[in-house]
Amino acid sequence: MLAVRATEEFTSPLPPGFEVRQVFLDSLGVLYLDCSKAIRSVATGPGGSDLAISAIVLTLAGTFPEVKRVQFLADGQVKERYLGV
């Protein structure tokens, strides 16, 4: 499980309580990230929300060539905002 923590030297673009609960890759190369409900505030946050999501997607796709798309879920529910990312 990945948890986000902010310190005095570092402020995370992800909200407190953000966790990746499960990760799985299907046969078509779609990587599913099942996150905590805190992902909802990333979707509605000011300015940096698209940057944070893009950074996650680009890091995963750049690190793992088998990843063709990334689908975000919030507590197992599809996040429509990120379909096709």
Helices and strands as residue ranges (DSSP letters): E 2-3, E 19-25, E 30-35, H 39-44, H 48-63, E 69-74, E 77-78, G 80-82
